[in-house]
Amino acid sequence: MAAPKENSEPPAKVPFEEVPLEWKDVRGRILTRLAPDPQRNVLYMFGGMIGSSLHDDVLLAIHIDTREVELIDAPGKPCKRNAHGMELVDDWLLVVGGAGVSDCSQVNIFDTRLRKWLEPVAVPHLGYGVGSAVVGGEFYFFGGTTVEGRIMRKFNPLTRTLQEVGGIGPRKAYYHGMVGTETCVYVLYGWGSADVHVFDTRTHQWSKLLVAEGSKKKHEPRFGERGFGCAYVCPFIYMYTDHGADHRIYRLNTLTREWSKAAVQHNASVREWCCMAILHQHAYVLGGREPLLRLERFEHEGYRAHASSHVSCCLVPVSCHL
C-alpha cells in the first residue's frame, strides 16, 4: 500500500464500532498504564482505578493477535496503585511511584520471560502522577506530587543501578505525558498547559520546545487537565488529548516542531486519564473515564475502517517512517 502524502488531511470523521474486551476487570479502568511488547505482540497493563476500588494490583496481558486478555497472577507482586510510571525494557516490565495502599517508593520489576516479580529497588518518595520513558535501554522517570518528583532519574535494569540526572526540572509535573526518542525525553505538561520540555540524555540539559509558529496557531492541542496518553514513533509524538470536548489524536513532529491532527474527532465519550501505546505501526488508546473499555487503533498507512469481535477500532491515517 502506498504511503499517504505527508500533508494529506484526514476525513472529517472516521467510523468505529464499540465492542468491549472480554474481561470484566478491564472495563472502566482509569489511571492505569500500558507497556507494549513488540516481540510477543502483547500490551501489558498494570494497576489503576476501577469502579469503587481506588487502587488495583492486577497485571494483564492483552494479546493483540487473539484479542484475549490474560490475568498474570505472579507471586511477589507490588502493592495496589494508580497514576504510576511503567515501561518495558527488554524482558523487564518496570513500575515506579503512584498512589497506593502502601509505600510505592520502589522500582518494581516483572520478568516477562520468567513470569515473576523480582526484588524491587528503592527510590525516593515521588507521590502520584509519575511519568516514565525509555531511552537507550534505560528507564527514565520524572514528576509526581512531591519535591523529589522534580528530579529526572534513570534506572538501568541490567545493572540495577539508579542515578539522578539533570538536576531540578523546569517545573513540577504530574498527570503529564512523557515519551522517549532516540536521545531525548519529552515531557508534555498537563493540567491545561501546552508546554513541552525536552531533556537531552547525552548532555543532561533541559530545554523548552518552541513550537513552529504557524503550527501553533492552527493545530496545537490544548492538553487535558486529567492526564492524556502519548507515544512515539520516529519522528512523531502521538498524543490523545482529553481537553473538554476535544478528543483527537495529535502528533508533534520532533524534527520540524510542528503540531498536526493525526486522528479526527469521533463520537467517543469523555476519556479522561486514558493511556496510549504504539505496537507494530498501530496505536492503542486504552481506558479512560467511560462505561466500557475501548481500544482504538489507527494505522500509519492510510484510511481504513476496522472492527473486530472483541475490540472497537478506529483506523486513521498517520504518516510515519519506520
FENHUHU-V185106 format. One record per backbone hydrogen bond with DSSP energy under -0.5 kcal/mol. NH is the residue of the N-H (numbers start at 0). CO is the residue of the C=O. If there is no record, write none. Layout:
nh = (NH;NH)
co = (CO;CO)
This chain:
nh = (7;16;18;22;25;26;26;28;29;30;32;34;36;37;40;41;42;43;43;44;45;46;47;48;49;52;53;55;59;59;60;61;61;62;62;63;63;64;66;67;69;69;71;71;72;73;76;80;81;82;84;86;88;88;91;92;92;93;93;94;95;96;96;97;98;99;100;105;106;107;107;109;110;110;111;111;114;115;116;117;120;122;125;128;129;130;132;134;137;138;139;139;140;141;142;143;144;145;148;149;150;151;151;152;153;154;155;156;159;160;162;164;168;174;175;176;178;180;184;185;186;187;187;188;188;190;191;192;196;197;198;199;199;200;200;203;204;206;208;210;211;215;216;217;218;219;219;222;228;230;232;235;236;237;237;238;239;240;240;242;243;245;246;247;248;249;249;250;251;252;252;253;253;256;257;259;261;261;262;265;272;272;273;274;276;278;281;282;283;284;285;285;287;288;289;295;295;296;297;299;303;307;312;315;320;321)
co = (4;312;16;20;22;22;23;25;48;272;45;43;41;35;36;36;61;34;41;59;32;57;80;29;52;49;51;80;44;57;69;42;59;60;67;40;61;40;62;62;60;67;58;69;70;71;73;55;98;30;95;93;86;91;88;90;109;86;91;107;84;103;105;126;81;97;79;103;120;94;105;92;108;115;90;109;110;110;74;108;106;104;123;82;82;141;139;137;134;154;132;137;152;130;148;172;125;125;145;146;147;164;166;140;162;138;160;154;155;155;153;151;149;128;128;187;185;183;198;178;196;176;185;186;194;223;223;189;186;206;184;197;204;182;198;199;199;197;195;208;256;211;212;213;214;214;215;220;239;237;235;232;251;230;235;249;228;238;247;245;241;242;244;245;262;238;247;259;236;250;257;234;251;252;252;250;248;259;248;246;225;226;270;285;283;281;278;297;276;295;274;283;28;271;287;284;293;294;282;280;314;310;305;313;233;319)
